[in-house]
Amino acid sequence: KKAKLSKKVKINWNEIECAAVIKDWTDKVANEGWVKYKMENNVIVYKKESVIPGRPSIYRVQDTVRDVEPEEVFNAYFDPAARKIWDKSVTDIKVLKNLGYGAVIQRTTYPNYGLVSPRDFVDLAVSHIDYSRNRFIFAASSINNPDYPPVDGYVRGTQYSSGIEVNTLDTTEGKICKVTIMVQMDWMGWLPKVAIASWPATGVYQSLTALLKAVQKEKLPKTNSLKSPFDYETEILLA
C-alpha cells in the first residue's frame, strides 16, 4: 500500500526519544565494524562491539523472502498477537500504552532457564515507514519511567534499539524482501558465562528463521486495537 502523502506525524511521547531510537538503529546497522561471528545453515550472524563503553555487543542477521509483502513481514514482528505465535523465546508481549503511528510502550517477558531468573524489558518501540527508500523499521529501546516500575519475580533488562528492518528489492527474479533483525540486549543480573557467549547469536538467528517461516506458511492474526503503521495514509519518518 503506497502512501498518499508524507507529513510530520505526532506521536504521543517525547519526540526526541522517538527519533533517537531510529537514529541509534540506523547508526548501528550501517556496515562499519561488523565481523562474521558464526554461520547457521548458510545464514551468517554478524557481531560488532558497541562504541559506548559498558554496553553489550550487537548482533545482526539477515535473509531474504519471496512472494511476501513487506507489511506482512513487518506486522508479524510489530503485532504482539502475531509475534507470540512464532517467537517461542518470549512468554508474553503486552502493550502498556499505544502512542499512535506505530509507536508503543511495551513489556516483553522471557522465561527462566534453570537457575537463570526470568527477565522483562519495558521499551519505547517506534516505527519508521519510508516508502521512498523502501525501508521499514520497528525498533525498541528500554526506558526508565516511574509509571512502569520493576515487577516482582523478574530481573529488568535493558535493550538498545533492537528490532527489525524490512527492505524491498527489485531483482531479475522479481521483488523480494530483505529482512534484518538486530539486537543489543543487556540481560542484567547473573548469567552463566556459556549463556553470555551463546544466547545472543543463537537467539537472533532463531528469531529470523522462525519469522520467515511463519510469514510464508501461516496466516497470522492481527490485534484489532493496535493499528499497523502501514494503515496510516502517510510515511512515518522520525529521523
C-alpha positions in Angstrom: 0.0 0.0 0.0 1.6 3.2 -1.1 1.5 6.4 1.0 -0.6 9.2 -0.4 1.5 11.9 1.3 4.3 12.5 3.6 3.8 14.6 6.7 5.2 15.1 10.2 3.5 12.7 12.5 2.6 13.5 16.1 3.4 10.6 18.4 2.1 10.9 22.0 5.6 10.7 23.6 8.8 12.6 23.8 9.7 13.3 20.1 13.4 13.4 20.8 13.3 10.0 22.4 11.4 8.5 19.5 13.8 9.9 16.9 16.8 8.7 19.0 15.6 5.1 18.8 15.6 5.2 15.0 18.9 7.1 14.8 20.6 4.6 17.0 19.3 1.8 14.8 20.5 3.4 11.5 23.9 4.2 13.1 24.4 0.7 14.3 23.1 -1.2 11.3 25.4 0.6 8.9 28.3 -1.6 7.6 31.2 -0.2 9.6 32.6 -2.5 12.3 30.7 -5.8 11.6 32.5 -9.1 11.6 31.3 -12.6 10.7 30.7 -14.3 14.1 29.2 -17.6 13.1 27.2 -19.4 10.4 23.9 -21.2 10.9 22.5 -23.2 7.9 24.2 -20.8 5.5 22.9 -17.7 7.3 25.7 -15.5 8.7 25.4 -14.0 12.1 27.4 -10.7 12.4 28.7 -9.1 15.5 30.3 -5.8 16.4 31.2 -4.1 19.7 29.4 -1.1 21.0 31.1 2.3 20.6 29.7 3.2 24.0 31.8 1.6 26.8 30.0 -0.8 29.1 27.2 -1.7 26.6 26.8 -5.2 25.3 27.9 -6.4 21.9 25.5 -6.0 18.9 24.3 -9.0 16.8 22.8 -8.8 13.3 21.4 -11.4 10.9 19.6 -11.0 7.6 18.0 -13.1 4.9 15.5 -12.7 2.1 12.0 -14.0 1.4 10.0 -14.1 -1.8 6.3 -13.8 -2.5 5.5 -11.9 0.7 4.6 -8.2 1.0 6.8 -6.1 3.3 3.9 -5.2 5.6 3.3 -8.9 6.2 6.8 -9.4 7.5 6.8 -6.1 9.4 3.4 -6.7 11.1 4.4 -10.3 12.1 7.0 -8.7 14.3 5.2 -5.5 15.2 1.9 -7.1 16.3 2.1 -8.9 19.7 -0.6 -11.4 18.8 1.2 -12.5 15.7 4.7 -12.4 17.2 3.7 -14.6 20.2 2.8 -17.4 17.7 6.2 -17.7 16.0 8.6 -16.3 18.7 8.9 -19.1 21.2 11.7 -17.2 23.1 9.2 -14.9 24.7 6.5 -15.7 27.3 4.4 -12.5 26.7 4.4 -9.2 24.9 2.0 -6.6 26.4 1.3 -3.1 25.0 1.2 -0.9 28.0 0.5 2.3 26.1 -0.4 2.8 22.4 1.2 6.1 21.3 -0.1 6.1 17.8 1.6 5.9 14.4 3.1 2.5 15.1 4.7 3.6 18.4 4.0 1.8 21.7 5.3 1.3 25.2 5.5 -2.5 25.6 6.7 -5.0 28.1 8.3 -8.2 26.9 8.9 -11.1 29.2 11.3 -14.1 28.8 11.2 -17.4 30.8 13.6 -18.6 33.4 16.2 -21.1 32.3 17.2 -23.4 35.1 18.9 -21.1 37.7 18.5 -18.1 35.5 15.7 -15.9 36.6 13.0 -14.7 34.1 13.7 -11.3 32.5 11.5 -8.5 31.4 12.1 -5.4 29.3 9.9 -2.2 29.2 10.6 -0.4 25.9 9.7 2.5 23.8 9.1 0.8 20.4 8.7 3.0 17.3 8.1 2.6 13.6 9.9 4.2 10.7 8.0 3.8 7.4 9.9 5.2 4.4 8.2 4.4 1.1 10.6 6.4 -1.0 13.5 4.2 0.1 11.5 1.0 0.6 12.8 1.0 4.2 10.6 -0.1 7.1 11.9 -0.3 10.7 10.4 -1.3 14.0 12.9 -0.7 16.8 12.7 -0.7 20.6 14.8 0.8 23.3 14.3 0.4 27.1 13.0 3.3 29.1 13.2 4.2 32.8 9.8 5.6 33.8 8.1 5.6 37.2 4.9 4.6 35.6 6.4 1.2 34.7 8.4 0.0 37.8 10.2 -3.3 38.2 7.9 -6.4 38.6 8.4 -8.9 41.4 9.9 -12.1 40.2 11.6 -10.6 37.1 15.0 -9.1 36.5 14.5 -5.9 34.5 16.8 -6.0 31.5 17.9 -3.2 29.2 18.0 -3.2 25.4 19.3 -0.6 23.0 17.5 0.0 19.7 16.8 -3.7 18.8 14.2 -4.9 16.3 13.6 -5.5 12.6 14.2 -3.8 9.3 12.4 -4.8 6.1 13.6 -3.6 2.7 12.1 -4.4 -0.7 14.4 -5.1 -3.5 13.7 -5.4 -7.2 15.8 -8.2 -8.8 15.9 -10.0 -12.1 13.9 -12.8 -10.4 11.2 -10.4 -9.2 10.6 -8.5 -6.0 12.0 -9.8 -2.7 12.1 -8.6 0.9 15.4 -8.4 2.7 14.8 -8.8 6.4 17.3 -7.8 9.1 17.0 -8.5 12.8 19.5 -6.7 15.1 19.7 -7.0 18.9 21.7 -5.3 21.6 20.4 -6.5 25.0 21.8 -6.4 28.5 20.1 -9.1 30.5 21.3 -7.7 33.7 21.7 -9.8 36.9 23.5 -13.1 37.0 24.0 -15.2 33.9 26.3 -18.2 33.3 29.3 -17.5 31.0 28.0 -20.0 28.5 24.8 -18.1 28.1 26.5 -14.8 27.7 28.7 -16.3 24.9 26.0 -18.2 23.0 22.5 -16.8 23.6 22.6 -13.6 21.6 23.9 -15.1 18.4 21.7 -18.1 18.5 18.7 -16.2 19.5 18.9 -13.6 16.7 19.3 -16.4 14.1 16.4 -18.4 15.6 14.2 -15.3 15.6 14.8 -14.6 11.9 14.3 -18.2 10.7 11.1 -18.5 12.8 9.7 -15.2 11.5 10.3 -16.0 7.8 8.9 -19.5 8.2 5.8 -18.0 9.8 5.1 -15.4 7.2 5.5 -18.0 4.4 3.4 -20.7 5.9 0.9 -19.3 8.5 -1.9 -16.9 8.5 -1.0 -14.7 11.4 -3.7 -12.9 13.5 -3.9 -9.1 13.9 -4.7 -7.3 17.1 -7.7 -5.1 16.2 -6.8 -2.5 18.8 -3.3 -2.0 17.5 -3.3 -0.2 14.2 -0.4 -1.1 11.9 1.8 1.8 10.7 1.1 0.6 7.2 -2.6 1.5 7.7 -1.8 5.2 8.0 -2.0 7.3 4.8 1.4 8.7 5.3 5.0 7.9 5.7 6.3 7.8 9.3 9.7 9.5 9.3 11.3 10.1 12.7 15.0 10.5 11.8 
